[in-house]
């Protein structure tokens, strides 16, 4: 990785694909990823890692299925907010008006987790793309 500063606004301006994370740098064994999002992602869970979200622009919502009964709740993340989805918790990020986000995850983590619903065509199910 580069020892130079990274301009996240410029990095975000370099691509248009939604739900297709870009790896901007690495910290130890973790990828720092950015993504443009709009509409819905897919219900999924990461069995072995938490998932960190920081909203850079817009508003992100995350639906969560928690507890033994799988009860649902929703968290709303305005610009500047952070949230961690604990490992194993089913969640579905969505952004009705669109958003730009930063995620912090172990390198090689799939964007759709270890368990997921069928992946729609607008969701990139990879580990992210290098800028």
GUTORDO-874384 format. One record per atom (N, C-alpha, C): residue number from 1; y, z, x; atom name; residue in one letter. Coordinates in steps of 0.1 Angstrom, whole numbers, plus 2048, in hexadecimal, padded with zeros to 3 digits. Last residue first. Layout:
REM GUTORDO-874384
ATOM  num   py   pz   px  atome  residu
ATOM  NUM    Y    Z    X     CA       A
...
//
This chain:
REM GUTORDO-874384
ATOM  num   py   pz   px  atome  residu
ATOM  131  800  7C5  7AD      N       X
ATOM  131  80C  7BE  7AC     CA       X
ATOM  131  80E  7B5  7B9      C       X
ATOM  130  7DE  7C5  7A2      N       X
ATOM  130  7E8  7C8  7AC     CA       X
ATOM  130  7F4  7BF  7AB      C       X
ATOM  129  7D3  7CF  782      N       X
ATOM  129  7D5  7C4  78C     CA       X
ATOM  129  7E0  7C8  795      C       X
ATOM  128  7B8  7E2  773      N       X
ATOM  128  7C6  7DF  777     CA       X
ATOM  128  7C7  7D4  781      C       X
ATOM  127  79E  7E4  76D      N       X
ATOM  127  7A4  7EF  773     CA       X
ATOM  127  7B2  7EE  777      C       X
ATOM  126  79C  7D4  74C      N       X
ATOM  126  799  7D5  75A     CA       X
ATOM  126  79F  7E2  75F      C       X
ATOM  125  7A0  7CB  732      N       X
ATOM  125  796  7D6  734     CA       X
ATOM  125  793  7D8  743      C       X
ATOM  124  7BD  7C5  721      N       X
ATOM  124  7B7  7C2  72E     CA       X
ATOM  124  7AD  7CE  731      C       X
ATOM  123  7C0  7BB  700      N       X
ATOM  123  7BE  7C7  709     CA       X
ATOM  123  7B7  7C2  715      C       X
ATOM  122  7BF  7A6  6EE      N       X
ATOM  122  7CC  7A9  6F4     CA       X
ATOM  122  7CB  7B5  6FE      C       X
ATOM  121  7A4  7A5  6E4      N       X
ATOM  121  7A9  79B  6EE     CA       X
ATOM  121  7B6  79E  6F5      C       X
ATOM  120  796  7C6  6E0      N       X
ATOM  120  79D  7BA  6DB     CA       X
ATOM  120  7A2  7B1  6E7      C       X
ATOM  119  778  7D4  6E6      N       X
ATOM  119  784  7D2  6EC     CA       X
ATOM  119  78A  7C5  6E7      C       X
ATOM  118  768  7ED  6D1      N       X
ATOM  118  769  7DF  6D6     CA       X
ATOM  118  777  7DC  6DB      C       X
ATOM  117  76F  80E  6DF      N       X
ATOM  117  76C  805  6D4     CA       X
ATOM  117  76C  7F6  6D9      C       X
ATOM  116  760  81E  6FC      N       X
ATOM  116  76B  818  6F4     CA       X
ATOM  116  766  810  6E8      C       X
ATOM  115  75C  831  719      N       X
ATOM  115  757  82F  70B     CA       X
ATOM  115  763  829  703      C       X
ATOM  114  76B  830  730      N       X
ATOM  114  75C  830  731     CA       X
ATOM  114  755  82D  724      C       X
ATOM  113  789  81D  72F      N       X
ATOM  113  781  829  730     CA       X
ATOM  113  772  826  732      C       X
ATOM  112  799  807  72F      N       X
ATOM  112  793  80A  722     CA       X
ATOM  112  789  816  723      C       X
ATOM  111  7A1  804  748      N       X
ATOM  111  7AC  807  73F     CA       X
ATOM  111  7A6  80A  731      C       X
ATOM  110  78D  814  761      N       X
ATOM  110  78F  809  757     CA       X
ATOM  110  799  80D  74D      C       X
ATOM  109  794  81F  781      N       X
ATOM  109  793  823  773     CA       X
ATOM  109  796  817  76A      C       X
ATOM  108  799  818  79B      N       X
ATOM  108  78D  813  795     CA       X
ATOM  108  78B  817  787      C       X
ATOM  107  7A9  836  7A5      N       X
ATOM  107  7A7  828  7A7     CA       X
ATOM  107  799  824  7A1      C       X
ATOM  106  7B2  84D  78B      N       X
ATOM  106  7AA  84A  797     CA       X
ATOM  106  7A8  83B  799      C       X
ATOM  105  7D5  849  780      N       X
ATOM  105  7C6  84A  77D     CA       X
ATOM  105  7BF  848  78A      C       X
ATOM  104  7F1  848  76E      N       X
ATOM  104  7EC  84E  77B     CA       X
ATOM  104  7DE  851  779      C       X
ATOM  103  809  832  760      N       X
ATOM  103  7FD  83A  75F     CA       X
ATOM  103  7F8  83D  76D      C       X
ATOM  102  826  82A  74F      N       X
ATOM  102  820  82C  75C     CA       X
ATOM  102  814  835  75A      C       X
ATOM  101  832  811  737      N       X
ATOM  101  82C  81E  73B     CA       X
ATOM  101  828  81E  74A      C       X
ATOM  100  847  805  71F      N       X
ATOM  100  843  803  72C     CA       X
ATOM  100  83E  811  731      C       X
ATOM   99  843  7FA  6FD      N       X
ATOM   99  846  804  707     CA       X
ATOM   99  842  7FF  714      C       X
ATOM   98  845  7F2  6D9      N       X
ATOM   98  844  7EE  6E7     CA       X
ATOM   98  849  7F9  6F1      C       X
ATOM   97  845  7FB  6C0      N       X
ATOM   97  851  7F4  6C4     CA       X
ATOM   97  850  7EF  6D3      C       X
ATOM   96  82B  808  6BE      N       X
ATOM   96  830  7FE  6B4     CA       X
ATOM   96  83B  7F6  6B8      C       X
ATOM   95  814  80E  6D4      N       X
ATOM   95  823  80D  6D5     CA       X
ATOM   95  828  803  6CB      C       X
ATOM   94  7F8  822  6DC      N       X
ATOM   94  7FE  817  6D4     CA       X
ATOM   94  80E  819  6D5      C       X
ATOM   93  7D9  82E  6E8      N       X
ATOM   93  7E7  82D  6E9     CA       X
ATOM   93  7EC  821  6E1      C       X
ATOM   92  7C0  842  6DD      N       X
ATOM   92  7C5  834  6DB     CA       X
ATOM   92  7D4  833  6DD      C       X
ATOM   91  7A4  856  6E8      N       X
ATOM   91  7B2  853  6E6     CA       X
ATOM   91  7B5  844  6E4      C       X
ATOM   90  78D  870  6ED      N       X
ATOM   90  790  862  6E8     CA       X
ATOM   90  79E  861  6E4      C       X
ATOM   89  78A  883  70A      N       X
ATOM   89  790  882  6FD     CA       X
ATOM   89  792  874  6F9      C       X
ATOM   88  780  882  724      N       X
ATOM   88  776  883  719     CA       X
ATOM   88  77C  882  70B      C       X
ATOM   87  79C  892  733      N       X
ATOM   87  78F  88B  734     CA       X
ATOM   87  786  88D  728      C       X
ATOM   86  7BA  894  720      N       X
ATOM   86  7B0  89A  728     CA       X
ATOM   86  7A3  891  728      C       X
ATOM   85  7D7  883  726      N       X
ATOM   85  7CC  883  71D     CA       X
ATOM   85  7C0  889  725      C       X
ATOM   84  7F7  88E  72B      N       X
ATOM   84  7EA  88C  732     CA       X
ATOM   84  7DF  88D  727      C       X
ATOM   83  818  881  72C      N       X
ATOM   83  80D  887  724     CA       X
ATOM   83  800  884  72C      C       X
ATOM   82  83C  880  72D      N       X
ATOM   82  82F  87F  734     CA       X
ATOM   82  824  886  72B      C       X
ATOM   81  85A  86E  725      N       X
ATOM   81  850  878  722     CA       X
ATOM   81  843  875  72A      C       X
ATOM   80  86B  859  729      N       X
ATOM   80  86C  864  732     CA       X
ATOM   80  862  86F  730      C       X
ATOM   79  86D  84F  708      N       X
ATOM   79  870  84C  715     CA       X
ATOM   79  872  859  71E      C       X
ATOM   78  855  863  6F4      N       X
ATOM   78  861  85B  6F6     CA       X
ATOM   78  863  858  705      C       X
ATOM   77  837  865  6E6      N       X
ATOM   77  83D  866  6F3     CA       X
ATOM   77  849  85D  6F4      C       X
ATOM   76  825  876  6D0      N       X
ATOM   76  82F  86D  6D1     CA       X
ATOM   76  836  86F  6DE      C       X
ATOM   75  803  87A  6C6      N       X
ATOM   75  80E  87F  6CE     CA       X
ATOM   75  818  873  6D0      C       X
ATOM   74  7EE  881  6AA      N       X
ATOM   74  7F6  877  6B2     CA       X
ATOM   74  801  87E  6BA      C       X
ATOM   73  7CC  888  6A3      N       X
ATOM   73  7DA  88C  6A3     CA       X
ATOM   73  7E1  881  6AB      C       X
ATOM   72  7AD  88C  692      N       X
ATOM   72  7B7  884  698     CA       X
ATOM   72  7C4  88A  698      C       X
ATOM   71  78D  89C  698      N       X
ATOM   71  79A  89B  691     CA       X
ATOM   71  7A4  894  699      C       X
ATOM   70  773  89F  6A1      N       X
ATOM   70  77A  893  6A4     CA       X
ATOM   70  787  891  69C      C       X
ATOM   69  766  8B7  69E      N       X
ATOM   69  767  8AE  692     CA       X
ATOM   69  76E  8A1  695      C       X
ATOM   68  76A  8C3  6B7      N       X
ATOM   68  75D  8BF  6B3     CA       X
ATOM   68  75C  8B6  6A7      C       X
ATOM   67  788  8B5  6C6      N       X
ATOM   67  780  8BF  6BF     CA       X
ATOM   67  773  8BA  6BB      C       X
ATOM   66  79B  896  6BF      N       X
ATOM   66  798  8A3  6C7     CA       X
ATOM   66  78F  8AC  6BE      C       X
ATOM   65  7A9  879  6C5      N       X
ATOM   65  79E  87E  6BD     CA       X
ATOM   65  799  88A  6C5      C       X
ATOM   64  7CA  86D  6C4      N       X
ATOM   64  7C0  875  6CB     CA       X
ATOM   64  7B5  879  6C1      C       X
ATOM   63  7E2  854  6CA      N       X
ATOM   63  7D9  85A  6C1     CA       X
ATOM   63  7CE  861  6C8      C       X
ATOM   62  801  852  6D8      N       X
ATOM   62  7F3  853  6DC     CA       X
ATOM   62  7EB  85B  6D1      C       X
ATOM   61  81D  83D  6DD      N       X
ATOM   61  816  847  6D4     CA       X
ATOM   61  807  847  6D9      C       X
ATOM   60  83A  838  6EF      N       X
ATOM   60  82C  836  6EE     CA       X
ATOM   60  826  841  6E5      C       X
ATOM   59  859  826  6EF      N       X
ATOM   59  851  832  6EA     CA       X
ATOM   59  842  82F  6E9      C       X
ATOM   58  86E  81C  70A      N       X
ATOM   58  869  81B  6FD     CA       X
ATOM   58  862  828  6F8      C       X
ATOM   57  865  821  72C      N       X
ATOM   57  86E  81B  722     CA       X
ATOM   57  867  81A  715      C       X
ATOM   56  853  832  739      N       X
ATOM   56  85E  82D  740     CA       X
ATOM   56  869  827  737      C       X
ATOM   55  83E  84C  733      N       X
ATOM   55  845  841  72C     CA       X
ATOM   55  852  83E  734      C       X
ATOM   54  821  853  743      N       X
ATOM   54  82F  856  744     CA       X
ATOM   54  836  84A  73D      C       X
ATOM   53  800  862  741      N       X
ATOM   53  80A  858  73C     CA       X
ATOM   53  818  85C  73E      C       X
ATOM   52  7E1  867  74F      N       X
ATOM   52  7EF  86B  74F     CA       X
ATOM   52  7F7  85F  74A      C       X
ATOM   51  7C1  871  746      N       X
ATOM   51  7CA  866  747     CA       X
ATOM   51  7D8  86A  745      C       X
ATOM   50  7A5  880  757      N       X
ATOM   50  7B0  881  74E     CA       X
ATOM   50  7B8  874  750      C       X
ATOM   49  783  875  75B      N       X
ATOM   49  791  877  760     CA       X
ATOM   49  79B  879  755      C       X
ATOM   48  76A  86F  750      N       X
ATOM   48  76B  877  75D     CA       X
ATOM   48  779  879  762      C       X
ATOM   47  76C  861  738      N       X
ATOM   47  763  86C  739     CA       X
ATOM   47  765  875  745      C       X
ATOM   46  784  855  725      N       X
ATOM   46  781  856  734     CA       X
ATOM   46  779  862  736      C       X
ATOM   45  782  842  707      N       X
ATOM   45  782  84F  70E     CA       X
ATOM   45  77E  84D  71D      C       X
ATOM   44  793  830  6EC      N       X
ATOM   44  78A  831  6F8     CA       X
ATOM   44  78B  83F  6FE      C       X
ATOM   43  79F  818  6D6      N       X
ATOM   43  79A  826  6D8     CA       X
ATOM   43  791  826  6E4      C       X
ATOM   42  7B7  802  6E5      N       X
ATOM   42  7AA  804  6DF     CA       X
ATOM   42  7A6  813  6E0      C       X
ATOM   41  7D9  7FC  6DD      N       X
ATOM   41  7CE  7FB  6E7     CA       X
ATOM   41  7C1  7FD  6DF      C       X
ATOM   40  7F1  7EC  6C8      N       X
ATOM   40  7E6  7F6  6CA     CA       X
ATOM   40  7DD  7F2  6D6      C       X
ATOM   39  813  7E4  6CF      N       X
ATOM   39  807  7E4  6C6     CA       X
ATOM   39  7FD  7EE  6CA      C       X
ATOM   38  818  7E2  6F2      N       X
ATOM   38  81E  7E0  6E4     CA       X
ATOM   38  812  7DF  6DB      C       X
ATOM   37  821  7E7  714      N       X
ATOM   37  818  7E9  709     CA       X
ATOM   37  81F  7E7  6FC      C       X
ATOM   36  81F  7E2  736      N       X
ATOM   36  827  7E0  72A     CA       X
ATOM   36  81D  7E0  71F      C       X
ATOM   35  818  7F9  751      N       X
ATOM   35  814  7F0  746     CA       X
ATOM   35  81E  7EE  73C      C       X
ATOM   34  80E  805  771      N       X
ATOM   34  818  802  767     CA       X
ATOM   34  813  7F8  75D      C       X
ATOM   33  7FD  81D  784      N       X
ATOM   33  7FD  811  77D     CA       X
ATOM   33  809  810  773      C       X
ATOM   32  7F1  82A  7A1      N       X
ATOM   32  7FC  82B  798     CA       X
ATOM   32  7FE  81D  792      C       X
ATOM   31  7D0  835  7A8      N       X
ATOM   31  7D9  82A  7A5     CA       X
ATOM   31  7E5  82E  79D      C       X
ATOM   30  7C4  84D  7C0      N       X
ATOM   30  7C9  84A  7B2     CA       X
ATOM   30  7D2  83E  7B2      C       X
ATOM   29  7BD  858  7D7      N       X
ATOM   29  7B3  84F  7D1     CA       X
ATOM   29  7B7  84C  7C2      C       X
ATOM   28  7DC  858  7E4      N       X
ATOM   28  7CF  85D  7E7     CA       X
ATOM   28  7C5  853  7E0      C       X
ATOM   27  7EC  843  7D0      N       X
ATOM   27  7EE  850  7D5     CA       X
ATOM   27  7E0  856  7D7      C       X
ATOM   26  7F7  821  7CF      N       X
ATOM   26  7EC  82A  7CF     CA       X
ATOM   26  7F0  837  7D5      C       X
ATOM   25  80A  80B  7BA      N       X
ATOM   25  807  812  7C7     CA       X
ATOM   25  7FB  81A  7C5      C       X
ATOM   24  808  7FB  7A4      N       X
ATOM   24  814  7F9  7AC     CA       X
ATOM   24  812  800  7B9      C       X
ATOM   23  7F3  7E7  790      N       X
ATOM   23  7F3  7F2  79A     CA       X
ATOM   23  7FF  7F1  7A4      C       X
ATOM   22  7F8  7E1  76F      N       X
ATOM   22  7FA  7DC  77C     CA       X
ATOM   22  7FB  7E8  786      C       X
ATOM   21  7E6  7DD  750      N       X
ATOM   21  7EC  7E5  75A     CA       X
ATOM   21  7ED  7DE  768      C       X
ATOM   20  7EB  7CF  734      N       X
ATOM   20  7E5  7CA  740     CA       X
ATOM   20  7EB  7D1  74C      C       X
ATOM   19  7F8  7D1  71B      N       X
ATOM   19  7EB  7D8  71D     CA       X
ATOM   19  7E4  7D3  729      C       X
ATOM   18  806  7B0  71E      N       X
ATOM   18  806  7BE  718     CA       X
ATOM   18  7F8  7C4  71A      C       X
ATOM   17  816  79D  737      N       X
ATOM   17  80A  7A0  72F     CA       X
ATOM   17  80B  7AE  72A      C       X
ATOM   16  82C  797  747      N       X
ATOM   16  82E  798  739     CA       X
ATOM   16  822  79D  731      C       X
ATOM   15  83B  7A0  767      N       X
ATOM   15  830  79C  75F     CA       X
ATOM   15  833  79E  750      C       X
ATOM   14  852  7A9  774      N       X
ATOM   14  849  79F  77B     CA       X
ATOM   14  83D  79B  773      C       X
ATOM   13  85E  7BF  76A      N       X
ATOM   13  864  7B1  766     CA       X
ATOM   13  85B  7A6  76C      C       X
ATOM   12  851  7D3  776      N       X
ATOM   12  84E  7D1  768     CA       X
ATOM   12  853  7C3  763      C       X
ATOM   11  85D  7D2  78F      N       X
ATOM   11  84E  7D0  78E     CA       X
ATOM   11  84B  7CC  77F      C       X
ATOM   10  877  7D9  789      N       X
ATOM   10  874  7CB  78E     CA       X
ATOM   10  865  7C8  78C      C       X
ATOM    9  873  7F3  781      N       X
ATOM    9  879  7E9  777     CA       X
ATOM    9  876  7DB  77C      C       X
ATOM    8  868  7FF  798      N       X
ATOM    8  860  7FD  78C     CA       X
ATOM    8  865  7F3  782      C       X
ATOM    7  86A  7F8  7B8      N       X
ATOM    7  873  7F7  7AD     CA       X
ATOM    7  86A  7F5  7A0      C       X
ATOM    6  85E  80B  7D2      N       X
ATOM    6  85A  802  7C7     CA       X
ATOM    6  864  803  7BC      C       X
ATOM    5  865  80E  7F5      N       X
ATOM    5  867  812  7E7     CA       X
ATOM    5  862  807  7DD      C       X
ATOM    4  84A  809  80D      N       X
ATOM    4  857  806  808     CA       X
ATOM    4  858  80B  7F9      C       X
ATOM    3  831  809  817      N       X
ATOM    3  839  814  81A     CA       X
ATOM    3  848  812  816      C       X
ATOM    2  817  7FB  803      N       X
ATOM    2  824  7FA  80A     CA       X
ATOM    2  82A  807  80C      C       X
ATOM    1  7F4  800  808      N       X
ATOM    1  800  800  800     CA       X
ATOM    1  80C  800  809      C       X
//
